[in-house]
Amino acid sequence: MLNYPAYLRMVLRASAVGSVLSLSGCPFVLSDDFEITEEEDGGATSNETAGSSGADAGRPPPAPPRSGSGGSAGSARPGASGSAGTGTAPLPAADAGAAPNVPPPTCGARPLAPGGACPAQCSGGCLLGLCTITCLDEKACGQAALQCPAGFACKIDCMTPGSCKKAKVHCPDQYACDVSCATRDSCKDMQVECSTGTCAIACGSDGACDNATVSCGAGACNSSCLFGARGPNLRCEGACDCTKC
């Protein structure tokens, strides 16, 4: 049961609140079921508590917080690569500085030369990368320096007596070099400087290669003698193969 002073304070408070709401244009009517409690200060009424709990009941529960980005499934266990669905190991990078595995050239091989426009010193013409130097007399090649052109195989035909006497032959790099001495004294006192390709001299008659000297290179080097001819002085040096007649 309320005492009179407390009841009077409540009535005055309610009257003051109603006056304020009326002045602000908001209608205020106390319903019959409005309950007055003895609490003077602080604390919510039972109606206010029920209203707040009802409002909260209609709200959805808060979503649980996300854990991590989810994009890297492999990071959950030690040693995982971090990329889900890719189980293959990366291939090793190729060594760009490694030299290609090229087999060494076969000793005695005669590769086809690329050739090209036929140089002027190829007096016998050019065919399939072969330059032919034809020496018909001493005026043509005697005591001459015969230079085989680069990019060609080379053949030197000394066809008459003395036609290549005291001549000096420079063979090409990589490609074959053949010297043919047909008659007596045709290659007398000749000097042949071989290179990295095959190098051969053929002596076709007695005295055709007298005092001739062949300095072999890195390729196969050989001399052949017909009709009892004497062979040249063959200096094998660093040749991969050397055959004297």
C-alpha atoms as an extended CHARMM CRD file, in Angstrom:
* protein
*
       245  EXT
         1         1  MET       CA              0.0000000000        0.0000000000        0.0000000000  PROA      1               0.0000000000
         2         2  LEU       CA              1.3820000000        3.3680000000       -1.0670000000  PROA      2               0.0000000000
         3         3  ASN       CA              1.8770000000        6.0640000000        1.5130000000  PROA      3               0.0000000000
         4         4  TYR       CA              0.4080000000        9.4370000000        0.7700000000  PROA      4               0.0000000000
         5         5  PRO       CA              3.6210000000       11.4550000000        0.1530000000  PROA      5               0.0000000000
         6         6  ALA       CA              4.8810000000        8.9290000000       -2.4300000000  PROA      6               0.0000000000
         7         7  TYR       CA              1.5100000000        8.8110000000       -4.1350000000  PROA      7               0.0000000000
         8         8  LEU       CA              1.3870000000       12.6060000000       -4.3390000000  PROA      8               0.0000000000
         9         9  ARG       CA              4.8380000000       12.7750000000       -5.9440000000  PROA      9               0.0000000000
        10        10  MET       CA              3.7890000000       10.2760000000       -8.6440000000  PROA      10              0.0000000000
        11        11  VAL       CA              0.5830000000       12.1600000000       -9.4380000000  PROA      11              0.0000000000
        12        12  LEU       CA              2.4830000000       15.4140000000       -9.8010000000  PROA      12              0.0000000000
        13        13  ARG       CA              5.0950000000       13.7850000000      -12.0170000000  PROA      13              0.0000000000
        14        14  ALA       CA              2.4710000000       12.2310000000      -14.2980000000  PROA      14              0.0000000000
        15        15  SER       CA              0.6080000000       15.5270000000      -14.5190000000  PROA      15              0.0000000000
        16        16  ALA       CA              3.7880000000       17.3660000000      -15.4780000000  PROA      16              0.0000000000
        17        17  VAL       CA              4.6660000000       14.8310000000      -18.1960000000  PROA      17              0.0000000000
        18        18  GLY       CA              1.1490000000       15.0470000000      -19.6200000000  PROA      18              0.0000000000
        19        19  SER       CA              1.2980000000       18.8100000000      -19.7630000000  PROA      19              0.0000000000
        20        20  VAL       CA              4.6170000000       18.7440000000      -21.6520000000  PROA      20              0.0000000000
        21        21  LEU       CA              3.3390000000       16.2460000000      -24.2200000000  PROA      21              0.0000000000
        22        22  SER       CA              0.1060000000       18.1980000000      -24.6600000000  PROA      22              0.0000000000
        23        23  LEU       CA              1.9600000000       21.4300000000      -25.2880000000  PROA      23              0.0000000000
        24        24  SER       CA              4.1960000000       19.7200000000      -27.9050000000  PROA      24              0.0000000000
        25        25  GLY       CA              1.1310000000       18.6140000000      -29.8710000000  PROA      25              0.0000000000
        26        26  CYS       CA              1.3870000000       14.9210000000      -28.9800000000  PROA      26              0.0000000000
        27        27  PRO       CA             -1.8130000000       13.4010000000      -27.5370000000  PROA      27              0.0000000000
        28        28  PHE       CA             -1.2480000000       11.5840000000      -24.3100000000  PROA      28              0.0000000000
        29        29  VAL       CA             -3.8380000000        9.2840000000      -22.7850000000  PROA      29              0.0000000000
        30        30  LEU       CA             -3.1790000000        6.9710000000      -19.9210000000  PROA      30              0.0000000000
        31        31  SER       CA             -4.7560000000        3.6020000000      -20.4560000000  PROA      31              0.0000000000
        32        32  ASP       CA             -6.5960000000        1.7640000000      -17.7260000000  PROA      32              0.0000000000
        33        33  ASP       CA             -3.9990000000       -0.9280000000      -17.4650000000  PROA      33              0.0000000000
        34        34  PHE       CA             -1.1530000000        1.4870000000      -16.8040000000  PROA      34              0.0000000000
        35        35  GLU       CA              0.5540000000        0.2620000000      -13.6510000000  PROA      35              0.0000000000
        36        36  ILE       CA              2.3050000000        2.5140000000      -11.2310000000  PROA      36              0.0000000000
        37        37  THR       CA              5.1200000000        0.9950000000       -9.2190000000  PROA      37              0.0000000000
        38        38  GLU       CA              6.7350000000        2.2070000000       -6.0500000000  PROA      38              0.0000000000
        39        39  GLU       CA             10.1370000000        2.7800000000       -7.7260000000  PROA      39              0.0000000000
        40        40  GLU       CA             10.8590000000        6.4180000000       -7.6840000000  PROA      40              0.0000000000
        41        41  ASP       CA             14.2420000000        6.6460000000       -9.3900000000  PROA      41              0.0000000000
        42        42  GLY       CA             15.9540000000        4.5150000000      -12.0470000000  PROA      42              0.0000000000
        43        43  GLY       CA             14.8660000000        1.0800000000      -13.1900000000  PROA      43              0.0000000000
        44        44  ALA       CA             12.4870000000        0.3720000000      -16.0580000000  PROA      44              0.0000000000
        45        45  THR       CA              8.8300000000       -0.4950000000      -15.6160000000  PROA      45              0.0000000000
        46        46  SER       CA              7.5460000000       -3.9550000000      -16.3330000000  PROA      46              0.0000000000
        47        47  ASN       CA              5.8520000000       -2.7470000000      -19.5470000000  PROA      47              0.0000000000
        48        48  GLU       CA              9.0770000000       -1.1710000000      -20.8180000000  PROA      48              0.0000000000
        49        49  THR       CA             11.0630000000       -4.3530000000      -20.0460000000  PROA      49              0.0000000000
        50        50  ALA       CA              8.5340000000       -6.5210000000      -21.8170000000  PROA      50              0.0000000000
        51        51  GLY       CA              8.6020000000       -4.2500000000      -24.8760000000  PROA      51              0.0000000000
        52        52  SER       CA             12.3670000000       -4.3110000000      -25.1720000000  PROA      52              0.0000000000
        53        53  SER       CA             12.5330000000       -8.0870000000      -24.8480000000  PROA      53              0.0000000000
        54        54  GLY       CA              9.8700000000       -8.4930000000      -27.4940000000  PROA      54              0.0000000000
        55        55  ALA       CA             11.7380000000       -6.2640000000      -29.9210000000  PROA      55              0.0000000000
        56        56  ASP       CA             14.9510000000       -8.2070000000      -29.4460000000  PROA      56              0.0000000000
        57        57  ALA       CA             13.1600000000      -11.4930000000      -30.0160000000  PROA      57              0.0000000000
        58        58  GLY       CA             12.4150000000      -10.5690000000      -33.6430000000  PROA      58              0.0000000000
        59        59  ARG       CA             16.0340000000       -9.7900000000      -34.5820000000  PROA      59              0.0000000000
        60        60  PRO       CA             18.1960000000      -12.4880000000      -36.2870000000  PROA      60              0.0000000000
        61        61  PRO       CA             21.1690000000      -13.7250000000      -34.2880000000  PROA      61              0.0000000000
        62        62  PRO       CA             24.4860000000      -12.0760000000      -35.2170000000  PROA      62              0.0000000000
        63        63  ALA       CA             26.5460000000      -13.9370000000      -37.8220000000  PROA      63              0.0000000000
        64        64  PRO       CA             29.6440000000      -15.7040000000      -36.4930000000  PROA      64              0.0000000000
        65        65  PRO       CA             32.9050000000      -13.9380000000      -37.3900000000  PROA      65              0.0000000000
        66        66  ARG       CA             34.7990000000      -15.2280000000      -40.3880000000  PROA      66              0.0000000000
        67        67  SER       CA             38.1290000000      -16.8940000000      -39.7910000000  PROA      67              0.0000000000
        68        68  GLY       CA             40.8230000000      -16.1310000000      -42.3790000000  PROA      68              0.0000000000
        69        69  SER       CA             40.5020000000      -15.3810000000      -46.0810000000  PROA      69              0.0000000000
        70        70  GLY       CA             39.6560000000      -18.9730000000      -47.0630000000  PROA      70              0.0000000000
        71        71  GLY       CA             41.6210000000      -18.7340000000      -50.3030000000  PROA      71              0.0000000000
        72        72  SER       CA             44.6220000000      -20.7460000000      -49.2030000000  PROA      72              0.0000000000
        73        73  ALA       CA             43.5430000000      -24.1460000000      -47.9150000000  PROA      73              0.0000000000
        74        74  GLY       CA             47.0600000000      -25.4590000000      -47.5990000000  PROA      74              0.0000000000
        75        75  SER       CA             48.1030000000      -22.9480000000      -44.9740000000  PROA      75              0.0000000000
        76        76  ALA       CA             46.2560000000      -24.8870000000      -42.2160000000  PROA      76              0.0000000000
        77        77  ARG       CA             48.8710000000      -27.6090000000      -42.0410000000  PROA      77              0.0000000000
        78        78  PRO       CA             52.6760000000      -27.3340000000      -41.9370000000  PROA      78              0.0000000000
        79        79  GLY       CA             54.5300000000      -27.8920000000      -45.1820000000  PROA      79              0.0000000000
        80        80  ALA       CA             51.4830000000      -27.2880000000      -47.3750000000  PROA      80              0.0000000000
        81        81  SER       CA             52.0000000000      -25.2810000000      -50.5210000000  PROA      81              0.0000000000
        82        82  GLY       CA             49.0840000000      -22.9600000000      -49.8200000000  PROA      82              0.0000000000
        83        83  SER       CA             47.2800000000      -23.4770000000      -53.1380000000  PROA      83              0.0000000000
        84        84  ALA       CA             44.2960000000      -25.8160000000      -52.8650000000  PROA      84              0.0000000000
        85        85  GLY       CA             43.9000000000      -28.1820000000      -55.8490000000  PROA      85              0.0000000000
        86        86  THR       CA             47.4220000000      -27.8600000000      -57.2390000000  PROA      86              0.0000000000
        87        87  GLY       CA             49.4620000000      -30.8320000000      -56.1050000000  PROA      87              0.0000000000
        88        88  THR       CA             52.1670000000      -30.8270000000      -58.7740000000  PROA      88              0.0000000000
        89        89  ALA       CA             55.6270000000      -29.6010000000      -57.8750000000  PROA      89              0.0000000000
        90        90  PRO       CA             57.0660000000      -26.7280000000      -59.9800000000  PROA      90              0.0000000000
        91        91  LEU       CA             59.4110000000      -27.7720000000      -62.7810000000  PROA      91              0.0000000000
        92        92  PRO       CA             63.0780000000      -26.7310000000      -62.4460000000  PROA      92              0.0000000000
        93        93  ALA       CA             64.0550000000      -23.7430000000      -64.5270000000  PROA      93              0.0000000000
        94        94  ALA       CA             66.0960000000      -24.4920000000      -67.6280000000  PROA      94              0.0000000000
        95        95  ASP       CA             69.6970000000      -23.4320000000      -67.5310000000  PROA      95              0.0000000000
        96        96  ALA       CA             69.8450000000      -20.7840000000      -70.2390000000  PROA      96              0.0000000000
        97        97  GLY       CA             73.6230000000      -20.5950000000      -70.0910000000  PROA      97              0.0000000000
        98        98  ALA       CA             74.2080000000      -24.3140000000      -70.7480000000  PROA      98              0.0000000000
        99        99  ALA       CA             75.9180000000      -25.1420000000      -74.0530000000  PROA      99              0.0000000000
       100       100  PRO       CA             73.9470000000      -27.3740000000      -76.4590000000  PROA      100             0.0000000000
       101       101  ASN       CA             74.9540000000      -31.0210000000      -76.4820000000  PROA      101             0.0000000000
       102       102  VAL       CA             76.6300000000      -31.1870000000      -79.9050000000  PROA      102             0.0000000000
       103       103  PRO       CA             78.4910000000      -34.4070000000      -80.7550000000  PROA      103             0.0000000000
       104       104  PRO       CA             82.0870000000      -33.9950000000      -81.9230000000  PROA      104             0.0000000000
       105       105  PRO       CA             82.6320000000      -34.1930000000      -85.7030000000  PROA      105             0.0000000000
       106       106  THR       CA             83.5450000000      -37.6110000000      -87.1000000000  PROA      106             0.0000000000
       107       107  CYS       CA             87.1510000000      -37.9130000000      -88.2330000000  PROA      107             0.0000000000
       108       108  GLY       CA             87.2870000000      -38.0180000000      -92.0210000000  PROA      108             0.0000000000
       109       109  ALA       CA             83.7520000000      -36.6320000000      -92.4810000000  PROA      109             0.0000000000
       110       110  ARG       CA             83.2780000000      -34.4590000000      -95.5490000000  PROA      110             0.0000000000
       111       111  PRO       CA             80.3550000000      -32.1290000000      -94.8440000000  PROA      111             0.0000000000
       112       112  LEU       CA             78.6230000000      -30.3940000000      -97.7050000000  PROA      112             0.0000000000
       113       113  ALA       CA             79.7560000000      -26.7720000000      -97.9000000000  PROA      113             0.0000000000
       114       114  PRO       CA             77.0970000000      -24.0460000000      -98.2380000000  PROA      114             0.0000000000
       115       115  GLY       CA             78.8990000000      -22.3680000000     -101.1420000000  PROA      115             0.0000000000
       116       116  GLY       CA             77.3150000000      -19.2960000000     -102.7140000000  PROA      116             0.0000000000
       117       117  ALA       CA             78.3430000000      -16.9700000000     -105.5330000000  PROA      117             0.0000000000
       118       118  CYS       CA             81.3630000000      -18.5080000000     -107.2700000000  PROA      118             0.0000000000
       119       119  PRO       CA             84.5730000000      -16.5300000000     -106.4160000000  PROA      119             0.0000000000
       120       120  ALA       CA             86.9670000000      -15.4230000000     -109.1340000000  PROA      120             0.0000000000
       121       121  GLN       CA             89.8080000000      -17.7490000000     -108.0230000000  PROA      121             0.0000000000
       122       122  CYS       CA             87.6280000000      -20.7880000000     -108.7930000000  PROA      122             0.0000000000
       123       123  SER       CA             88.8080000000      -20.9460000000     -112.4210000000  PROA      123             0.0000000000
       124       124  GLY       CA             87.2660000000      -24.4070000000     -112.9250000000  PROA      124             0.0000000000
       125       125  GLY       CA             83.8640000000      -23.2600000000     -111.6530000000  PROA      125             0.0000000000
       126       126  CYS       CA             81.7070000000      -24.0870000000     -108.6230000000  PROA      126             0.0000000000
       127       127  LEU       CA             79.2650000000      -26.9450000000     -108.1550000000  PROA      127             0.0000000000
       128       128  LEU       CA             77.3090000000      -27.8580000000     -104.9980000000  PROA      128             0.0000000000
       129       129  GLY       CA             79.6400000000      -25.8920000000     -102.7250000000  PROA      129             0.0000000000
       130       130  LEU       CA             82.8440000000      -27.2020000000     -104.3730000000  PROA      130             0.0000000000
       131       131  CYS       CA             85.3210000000      -24.6540000000     -105.7700000000  PROA      131             0.0000000000
       132       132  THR       CA             87.6500000000      -26.0390000000     -108.4490000000  PROA      132             0.0000000000
       133       133  ILE       CA             90.9360000000      -24.2860000000     -109.2270000000  PROA      133             0.0000000000
       134       134  THR       CA             92.2930000000      -25.5030000000     -112.5480000000  PROA      134             0.0000000000
       135       135  CYS       CA             96.0260000000      -25.0590000000     -113.2880000000  PROA      135             0.0000000000
       136       136  LEU       CA             96.9050000000      -25.7030000000     -116.9410000000  PROA      136             0.0000000000
       137       137  ASP       CA            100.4360000000      -24.3130000000     -117.0410000000  PROA      137             0.0000000000
       138       138  GLU       CA            103.1110000000      -22.6010000000     -114.9910000000  PROA      138             0.0000000000
       139       139  LYS       CA            101.7350000000      -19.2000000000     -115.8720000000  PROA      139             0.0000000000
       140       140  ALA       CA             98.4240000000      -20.0910000000     -114.2330000000  PROA      140             0.0000000000
       141       141  CYS       CA             99.5710000000      -21.4660000000     -110.8430000000  PROA      141             0.0000000000
       142       142  GLY       CA            103.3740000000      -21.8570000000     -110.7790000000  PROA      142             0.0000000000
       143       143  GLN       CA            104.8240000000      -20.1890000000     -107.6670000000  PROA      143             0.0000000000
       144       144  ALA       CA            101.3530000000      -18.7880000000     -106.9250000000  PROA      144             0.0000000000
       145       145  ALA       CA             99.5100000000      -18.5240000000     -103.6180000000  PROA      145             0.0000000000
       146       146  LEU       CA             96.3080000000      -20.4870000000     -104.0900000000  PROA      146             0.0000000000
       147       147  GLN       CA             93.7120000000      -19.4630000000     -101.4930000000  PROA      147             0.0000000000
       148       148  CYS       CA             90.6160000000      -21.6260000000     -101.1910000000  PROA      148             0.0000000000
       149       149  PRO       CA             87.5260000000      -19.4490000000     -100.5180000000  PROA      149             0.0000000000
       150       150  ALA       CA             85.6800000000      -19.6810000000      -97.1940000000  PROA      150             0.0000000000
       151       151  GLY       CA             82.4170000000      -21.5780000000      -97.1830000000  PROA      151             0.0000000000
       152       152  PHE       CA             83.5040000000      -23.8750000000     -100.0300000000  PROA      152             0.0000000000
       153       153  ALA       CA             85.1780000000      -27.2300000000     -100.3180000000  PROA      153             0.0000000000
       154       154  CYS       CA             88.2320000000      -26.9230000000     -102.5430000000  PROA      154             0.0000000000
       155       155  LYS       CA             89.8200000000      -28.9700000000     -105.3370000000  PROA      155             0.0000000000
       156       156  ILE       CA             93.0820000000      -28.0190000000     -107.0930000000  PROA      156             0.0000000000
       157       157  ASP       CA             93.8610000000      -29.7090000000     -110.4050000000  PROA      157             0.0000000000
       158       158  CYS       CA             97.5660000000      -29.4800000000     -111.4450000000  PROA      158             0.0000000000
       159       159  MET       CA             97.2820000000      -30.9370000000     -114.9410000000  PROA      159             0.0000000000
       160       160  THR       CA            100.5570000000      -30.2860000000     -116.7830000000  PROA      160             0.0000000000
       161       161  PRO       CA            104.2900000000      -30.4850000000     -115.9330000000  PROA      161             0.0000000000
       162       162  GLY       CA            105.2960000000      -27.6410000000     -113.6300000000  PROA      162             0.0000000000
       163       163  SER       CA            101.7130000000      -26.2810000000     -113.5180000000  PROA      163             0.0000000000
       164       164  CYS       CA            101.7460000000      -26.0410000000     -109.6720000000  PROA      164             0.0000000000
       165       165  LYS       CA            105.5190000000      -26.0210000000     -109.1490000000  PROA      165             0.0000000000
       166       166  LYS       CA            106.4600000000      -24.1430000000     -105.9760000000  PROA      166             0.0000000000
       167       167  ALA       CA            102.8400000000      -23.1210000000     -105.4390000000  PROA      167             0.0000000000
       168       168  LYS       CA            101.5030000000      -22.6160000000     -101.9220000000  PROA      168             0.0000000000
       169       169  VAL       CA             97.9880000000      -23.8600000000     -101.1670000000  PROA      169             0.0000000000
       170       170  HSD       CA             95.8430000000      -22.6130000000      -98.2490000000  PROA      170             0.0000000000
       171       171  CYS       CA             92.9600000000      -25.0190000000      -97.5640000000  PROA      171             0.0000000000
       172       172  PRO       CA             89.5620000000      -23.8740000000      -96.1910000000  PROA      172             0.0000000000
       173       173  ASP       CA             88.3730000000      -24.3010000000      -92.6140000000  PROA      173             0.0000000000
       174       174  GLN       CA             85.9730000000      -27.1820000000      -91.9050000000  PROA      174             0.0000000000
       175       175  TYR       CA             85.5580000000      -28.3580000000      -95.5030000000  PROA      175             0.0000000000
       176       176  ALA       CA             87.5100000000      -30.7910000000      -97.6690000000  PROA      176             0.0000000000
       177       177  CYS       CA             90.6670000000      -29.8520000000      -99.5830000000  PROA      177             0.0000000000
       178       178  ASP       CA             91.9470000000      -32.1210000000     -102.3990000000  PROA      178             0.0000000000
       179       179  VAL       CA             95.0510000000      -31.6220000000     -104.5390000000  PROA      179             0.0000000000
       180       180  SER       CA             95.5770000000      -33.6400000000     -107.7180000000  PROA      180             0.0000000000
       181       181  CYS       CA             99.0720000000      -33.8440000000     -109.2630000000  PROA      181             0.0000000000
       182       182  ALA       CA             98.6870000000      -35.4790000000     -112.6820000000  PROA      182             0.0000000000
       183       183  THR       CA            102.1220000000      -35.5080000000     -114.3580000000  PROA      183             0.0000000000
       184       184  ARG       CA            105.8220000000      -35.2830000000     -113.6450000000  PROA      184             0.0000000000
       185       185  ASP       CA            106.8680000000      -32.1600000000     -111.7290000000  PROA      185             0.0000000000
       186       186  SER       CA            103.2950000000      -30.8680000000     -111.6910000000  PROA      186             0.0000000000
       187       187  CYS       CA            103.4240000000      -30.4080000000     -107.8680000000  PROA      187             0.0000000000
       188       188  LYS       CA            107.1850000000      -30.2960000000     -107.3740000000  PROA      188             0.0000000000
       189       189  ASP       CA            108.2170000000      -28.2340000000     -104.3270000000  PROA      189             0.0000000000
       190       190  MET       CA            104.5700000000      -27.4550000000     -103.5490000000  PROA      190             0.0000000000
       191       191  GLN       CA            103.4750000000      -26.5490000000      -99.9870000000  PROA      191             0.0000000000
       192       192  VAL       CA             99.9860000000      -27.4330000000      -98.7920000000  PROA      192             0.0000000000
       193       193  GLU       CA             98.6440000000      -25.8980000000      -95.5650000000  PROA      193             0.0000000000
       194       194  CYS       CA             95.6740000000      -27.9580000000      -94.3530000000  PROA      194             0.0000000000
       195       195  SER       CA             93.0520000000      -26.7450000000      -91.8660000000  PROA      195             0.0000000000
       196       196  THR       CA             90.2710000000      -28.3580000000      -89.8140000000  PROA      196             0.0000000000
       197       197  GLY       CA             88.6780000000      -30.2280000000      -92.7220000000  PROA      197             0.0000000000
       198       198  THR       CA             89.9120000000      -33.3560000000      -94.4890000000  PROA      198             0.0000000000
       199       199  CYS       CA             93.0600000000      -32.8790000000      -96.5860000000  PROA      199             0.0000000000
       200       200  ALA       CA             94.3320000000      -35.1770000000      -99.3700000000  PROA      200             0.0000000000
       201       201  ILE       CA             96.9780000000      -35.1120000000     -102.1140000000  PROA      201             0.0000000000
       202       202  ALA       CA             97.1500000000      -37.5850000000     -104.9980000000  PROA      202             0.0000000000
       203       203  CYS       CA            100.3840000000      -38.1190000000     -106.9540000000  PROA      203             0.0000000000
       204       204  GLY       CA             99.5860000000      -39.5960000000     -110.3770000000  PROA      204             0.0000000000
       205       205  SER       CA            103.0340000000      -40.2520000000     -111.8760000000  PROA      205             0.0000000000
       206       206  ASP       CA            106.6860000000      -40.6320000000     -110.9380000000  PROA      206             0.0000000000
       207       207  GLY       CA            108.1380000000      -37.3420000000     -109.7290000000  PROA      207             0.0000000000
       208       208  ALA       CA            104.7350000000      -35.5730000000     -109.6170000000  PROA      208             0.0000000000
       209       209  CYS       CA            105.1120000000      -34.7470000000     -105.9010000000  PROA      209             0.0000000000
       210       210  ASP       CA            108.8720000000      -34.5230000000     -105.5360000000  PROA      210             0.0000000000
       211       211  ASN       CA            109.8680000000      -32.3860000000     -102.5260000000  PROA      211             0.0000000000
       212       212  ALA       CA            106.2220000000      -31.4280000000     -101.9090000000  PROA      212             0.0000000000
       213       213  THR       CA            105.2440000000      -30.8510000000      -98.2540000000  PROA      213             0.0000000000
       214       214  VAL       CA            101.7840000000      -31.2690000000      -96.7150000000  PROA      214             0.0000000000
       215       215  SER       CA            101.2350000000      -29.7550000000      -93.2380000000  PROA      215             0.0000000000
       216       216  CYS       CA             98.1810000000      -31.5420000000      -91.8130000000  PROA      216             0.0000000000
       217       217  GLY       CA             95.5380000000      -29.8230000000      -89.7110000000  PROA      217             0.0000000000
       218       218  ALA       CA             93.0440000000      -31.2440000000      -87.2100000000  PROA      218             0.0000000000
       219       219  GLY       CA             91.0830000000      -33.2930000000      -89.7500000000  PROA      219             0.0000000000
       220       220  ALA       CA             91.9920000000      -36.5340000000      -91.4910000000  PROA      220             0.0000000000
       221       221  CYS       CA             95.0850000000      -36.1770000000      -93.6940000000  PROA      221             0.0000000000
       222       222  ASN       CA             96.3770000000      -38.5880000000      -96.3350000000  PROA      222             0.0000000000
       223       223  SER       CA             98.4560000000      -38.9770000000      -99.4840000000  PROA      223             0.0000000000
       224       224  SER       CA             97.9850000000      -41.4960000000     -102.3130000000  PROA      224             0.0000000000
       225       225  CYS       CA            100.5600000000      -42.5570000000     -104.9370000000  PROA      225             0.0000000000
       226       226  LEU       CA             99.8490000000      -44.1170000000     -108.3540000000  PROA      226             0.0000000000
       227       227  PHE       CA            102.1450000000      -45.8500000000     -110.8580000000  PROA      227             0.0000000000
       228       228  GLY       CA            105.0320000000      -46.0620000000     -108.3900000000  PROA      228             0.0000000000
       229       229  ALA       CA            105.1240000000      -42.3490000000     -107.6590000000  PROA      229             0.0000000000
       230       230  ARG       CA            106.8830000000      -41.0870000000     -104.5700000000  PROA      230             0.0000000000
       231       231  GLY       CA            104.7110000000      -39.4190000000     -102.0040000000  PROA      231             0.0000000000
       232       232  PRO       CA            105.1200000000      -35.9460000000     -100.5200000000  PROA      232             0.0000000000
       233       233  ASN       CA            106.4930000000      -35.1820000000      -97.0850000000  PROA      233             0.0000000000
       234       234  LEU       CA            103.3920000000      -35.6350000000      -94.9510000000  PROA      234             0.0000000000
       235       235  ARG       CA            103.5280000000      -33.8890000000      -91.5760000000  PROA      235             0.0000000000
       236       236  CYS       CA            100.7690000000      -35.4950000000      -89.5390000000  PROA      236             0.0000000000
       237       237  GLU       CA            101.0780000000      -33.1890000000      -86.4960000000  PROA      237             0.0000000000
       238       238  GLY       CA             97.6030000000      -32.9080000000      -84.8220000000  PROA      238             0.0000000000
       239       239  ALA       CA             95.5850000000      -34.7580000000      -87.4940000000  PROA      239             0.0000000000
       240       240  CYS       CA             92.8560000000      -37.0890000000      -86.1790000000  PROA      240             0.0000000000
       241       241  ASP       CA             94.0160000000      -39.6220000000      -88.8070000000  PROA      241             0.0000000000
       242       242  CYS       CA             97.0970000000      -39.6240000000      -91.0380000000  PROA      242             0.0000000000
       243       243  THR       CA             97.8470000000      -42.0360000000      -93.9250000000  PROA      243             0.0000000000
       244       244  LYS       CA            101.0150000000      -41.8940000000      -96.0070000000  PROA      244             0.0000000000
       245       245  CYS       CA            101.5340000000      -43.5980000000      -99.3460000000  PROA      245             0.0000000000
